[in-house]
Amino acid sequence: MDPNQYIPNPKSPKQPTPYISDFVGAPRQQSGPQPGQSQSTPALPVNNQPPTSNPQQFAAFPQQTTSSLVNAQPMTSVTPRSQMAQQSQEPANIQPGGHRASFEPPAAPKILPNEDDKPKQSNQGFRDILSIFGVLGSALVLAFCLITFVFQSYQVDGPSMQTSLQDSDHLIVWKVPKTLANLTNRHYIPNRGDVIVFNASSDSGSGEMQLIKRVIARPGERVTVKDNQVTVYNEEFPNGFSPDKTLPYGKAIVNTPGNVDITVKEDEVYVLGDNRGNSRDSRMFGPIKSDQIVGKLVLRVLPLNTITKF
């Protein structure tokens, strides 16, 4: 619209009032008298409202089609420059449905680096070392638990158990019954004829050593060694019996030297070596207590040609 356009003021028709609109529309129809026309009706005010000072004049006011500049048709909105600049920067490639179509070339596929190609962290070597030590520590703890509470390997040293066991035989000693007895706060008493490993004082008295012997008498029984023969007395056999003659191991026993008459206490067992003529056993140091027992012999594994279950 021409900014010099103006609208005549009905009250001061000789002084034009400037009028600048934000809209550009059809030419405004003048409500005042036009040249060559007679003034038969009052002039229409700018706001297109009938005068209210004279009711009769209002009643005689004719319906006119003159519209204000704001309501004129057709109409074109004016966009500020900032928005025009923003719109000019936006791509005009609009697809049906309101989505913009991109004419940019497709991006090249990304190549992810292989995990093996990634540089290792500075502390990766330290973690590997800790992992190795963790595995070794776990293995040591597991081995310790097995040896202490489950089973243990032994090697025979000496002739005291011949002919049942030979020197350098490799044995497996079962410790679970002793472990369960300790957990339940009971005394572990093996059966008669079992071969057991127990702790005993060394000959020099400087420390402990582990011996392997056979159980001959159990708690509450009376044991005698006389005339090269072992006799055990208990409630079942008040007149006594000879374990060497009733149990399978006794076939290799010839005689038992010594002179013994002793009653075994409730938490003790009486042990002898199968090689009675060359064995340090209860005939010398007396019965052993249950807390000295380590475990029971269950298997001889070496030599392979002599594998035996006990």
C-alpha positions in Angstrom: 0.0 0.0 0.0 1.1 3.5 -0.7 2.2 5.0 2.6 0.9 8.4 1.3 -2.7 7.1 1.2 -5.0 8.7 3.7 -8.6 8.6 4.8 -10.6 11.8 5.0 -11.9 12.6 8.5 -15.6 13.4 8.4 -15.2 16.0 11.2 -12.4 17.8 9.4 -12.8 17.0 5.7 -10.2 19.6 4.7 -7.4 18.1 6.9 -6.3 14.6 5.8 -5.4 12.1 8.6 -2.5 9.8 7.7 -3.4 6.1 7.9 -0.8 3.3 7.6 -2.0 -0.3 7.7 -0.1 -3.6 8.2 -2.2 -5.0 5.4 -2.4 -4.4 1.7 -6.0 -4.6 0.3 -8.4 -3.3 -2.3 -8.8 0.5 -2.7 -10.9 1.9 0.1 -14.3 3.1 -0.9 -14.8 6.7 0.2 -17.8 7.3 2.5 -17.8 11.0 1.8 -19.3 12.8 -1.1 -17.6 12.2 -4.5 -17.1 14.8 -7.1 -20.3 15.2 -9.2 -22.5 13.6 -6.5 -25.0 15.4 -4.3 -24.8 14.8 -0.5 -28.2 13.1 0.1 -27.1 11.0 3.0 -24.7 11.5 5.9 -21.1 10.5 5.4 -20.2 7.0 6.8 -17.7 7.2 9.6 -14.4 5.5 9.2 -15.4 2.7 11.6 -18.4 1.9 9.4 -20.8 2.5 12.3 -24.0 4.5 12.0 -24.1 7.8 13.8 -25.9 7.6 17.1 -26.4 11.3 17.8 -29.6 11.5 15.7 -31.9 8.5 15.9 -33.8 9.6 12.8 -30.7 9.9 10.9 -29.8 6.4 12.0 -33.1 5.1 10.8 -32.7 6.7 7.5 -29.1 5.5 7.1 -29.0 3.3 4.1 -27.2 -0.1 3.9 -24.0 0.3 2.1 -21.5 -2.2 0.9 -18.6 0.0 1.7 -16.1 -1.9 3.9 -13.2 -0.8 5.9 -9.7 -1.3 4.7 -9.1 -4.0 7.2 -12.1 -6.1 6.0 -11.5 -5.5 2.3 -11.1 -8.5 0.0 -8.8 -9.7 -1.4 -6.2 -9.3 1.3 -2.5 -10.2 1.4 -0.6 -10.5 4.7 2.8 -8.9 5.1 5.5 -11.1 6.6 8.3 -9.5 8.7 11.7 -9.6 7.1 13.2 -11.8 9.9 10.6 -14.5 9.1 11.1 -14.1 5.4 14.8 -14.6 5.8 14.2 -17.7 7.8 11.7 -19.1 5.3 14.1 -18.4 2.5 16.7 -20.6 4.1 14.4 -23.6 4.5 14.3 -26.1 1.7 11.2 -26.0 -0.4 11.2 -29.6 -1.3 8.0 -30.8 0.5 6.7 -34.3 0.0 3.1 -35.1 0.1 2.0 -35.6 3.7 4.0 -32.7 5.1 7.5 -34.3 5.1 10.4 -32.6 3.6 12.3 -34.5 0.9 16.1 -34.5 1.3 18.1 -34.2 -1.8 21.4 -34.7 0.0 23.3 -37.8 -1.0 22.9 -40.8 1.4 25.5 -40.9 4.1 28.3 -43.5 3.7 27.9 -46.5 6.0 29.9 -46.2 9.2 32.6 -48.8 9.7 32.8 -49.8 13.3 36.2 -50.8 14.6 36.8 -54.4 15.5 37.0 -55.1 19.2 40.4 -56.6 18.7 41.6 -53.4 17.1 40.7 -51.2 20.0 43.6 -50.2 22.1 43.6 -51.8 25.5 43.1 -49.7 28.5 46.1 -48.8 30.5 44.9 -50.9 33.5 44.0 -53.9 31.4 47.3 -55.6 32.2 46.8 -55.0 35.9 43.3 -56.6 35.6 44.8 -59.6 33.9 47.3 -60.1 36.7 44.6 -59.8 39.3 42.5 -62.3 37.4 45.4 -64.8 37.3 46.1 -64.4 41.0 42.4 -64.7 41.7 42.2 -68.0 39.8 45.3 -69.3 41.5 44.1 -68.2 44.9 40.7 -69.9 44.4 42.5 -73.1 43.3 44.7 -73.0 46.4 41.7 -72.5 48.7 39.8 -75.3 47.1 42.8 -77.6 47.4 43.2 -76.7 51.0 39.6 -77.4 51.8 39.7 -80.8 50.0 42.9 -81.8 51.8 41.7 -80.7 55.2 38.1 -81.9 55.2 37.6 -84.4 52.4 40.5 -86.6 51.4 44.3 -86.6 51.3 47.0 -88.5 49.6 49.7 -90.3 51.6 52.8 -92.3 50.9 53.8 -95.2 53.2 57.2 -94.9 54.8 58.3 -97.9 56.7 57.5 -101.7 57.0 55.1 -101.5 60.0 52.0 -102.4 58.0 53.5 -105.3 55.9 52.2 -107.4 54.4 49.0 -105.4 53.9 50.9 -102.3 52.9 54.4 -101.9 51.4 56.9 -99.2 51.7 56.3 -96.3 49.1 52.7 -97.3 48.5 50.4 -94.3 47.6 47.2 -94.1 49.5 44.0 -92.1 49.6 42.7 -91.3 53.1 39.0 -90.4 53.5 38.4 -87.5 56.0 34.7 -86.9 55.7 33.6 -89.0 58.7 36.0 -87.2 60.9 34.9 -83.8 59.6 31.2 -84.6 60.2 32.1 -85.8 63.7 33.9 -82.5 64.4 30.9 -80.5 63.0 28.5 -82.4 65.3 30.8 -82.2 68.3 31.1 -86.0 68.5 34.0 -88.4 68.8 35.0 -90.2 65.6 35.4 -93.9 66.4 36.3 -96.1 63.4 35.3 -99.7 63.1 37.4 -102.6 64.2 39.8 -103.6 61.5 39.9 -100.2 59.8 43.3 -98.8 58.8 43.6 -95.2 60.0 46.1 -92.4 59.9 46.6 -90.4 63.2 48.9 -87.9 64.7 51.5 -89.1 67.3 54.6 -87.9 69.0 57.8 -88.6 67.2 60.4 -90.9 68.7 62.7 -88.0 69.5 59.9 -86.1 71.1 60.7 -83.0 69.0 57.3 -82.9 67.3 54.4 -84.8 65.8 54.4 -87.4 63.1 51.6 -89.2 61.3 51.4 -93.0 61.6 49.2 -95.6 59.9 47.9 -98.5 62.0 44.9 -100.9 62.3 42.1 -100.5 64.9 42.0 -103.6 67.2 39.8 -102.5 70.1 37.1 -99.8 70.5 36.0 -97.7 73.5 35.1 -99.6 76.6 36.8 -102.9 75.6 39.6 -104.7 77.4 42.7 -105.7 75.5 45.3 -108.2 76.5 48.5 -109.3 74.7 49.9 -112.6 76.1 51.6 -115.6 74.7 52.0 -113.9 71.3 48.2 -113.5 71.0 45.8 -110.5 71.1 42.5 -111.0 73.0 39.6 -108.5 73.2 36.9 -108.6 75.9 33.6 -106.8 75.7 29.9 -107.3 76.5 29.3 -109.3 73.4 32.3 -111.5 74.1 32.8 -111.6 77.9 35.3 -114.5 77.5 37.2 -112.7 74.8 38.0 -113.3 71.2 41.0 -112.9 68.9 40.5 -110.2 66.2 43.6 -111.6 64.3 41.7 -114.9 63.8 38.2 -113.5 63.0 39.0 -110.7 60.6 40.4 -111.1 57.0 43.6 -109.2 57.7 44.7 -111.8 60.4 45.7 -114.4 57.8 49.1 -112.8 57.6 49.6 -112.3 61.3 51.8 -115.0 62.9 52.3 -113.8 66.4 52.1 -110.6 68.6 54.9 -110.2 71.0 54.3 -108.2 74.2 52.6 -108.2 77.6 49.5 -105.9 77.7 46.4 -105.7 79.8 44.5 -102.4 79.3 40.9 -101.1 79.1 40.2 -98.6 76.3 38.4 -95.3 77.4 35.3 -93.9 75.8 37.1 -91.5 73.4 40.0 -93.9 72.5 40.9 -96.8 70.2 43.7 -99.4 70.5 45.8 -99.7 67.3 48.5 -102.2 66.2 50.6 -102.6 63.1 50.2 -105.7 60.9 53.9 -106.3 61.1 53.7 -107.1 64.8 57.4 -107.8 65.2 58.4 -104.5 63.8 55.8 -101.9 64.6 55.6 -98.9 67.0 52.0 -98.9 68.1 49.7 -98.9 71.2 51.8 -101.5 72.9 54.3 -98.7 73.4 52.4 -95.4 73.6 49.0 -96.8 74.6 45.5 -96.1 73.1 45.1 -93.0 71.0 42.3 -90.4 71.4 39.7 -89.8 68.8 40.9 -86.2 68.2 44.3 -87.6 67.0 42.6 -89.5 64.2 43.1 -87.9 60.7 41.1 -90.2 58.5 40.4 -93.7 57.3 42.3 -95.5 54.5 40.0 -96.2 51.5 42.2 -96.8 48.5 45.7 -97.8 47.4 46.4 -96.1 44.0 50.0 -96.9 43.4 51.6 -99.1 42.2 49.0 -99.7 39.6 49.2 -103.4 39.8 48.3 -103.3 43.5 45.3 -101.0 43.4 43.2 -102.0 46.4 40.0 -100.8 48.1 40.0 -101.0 51.9 
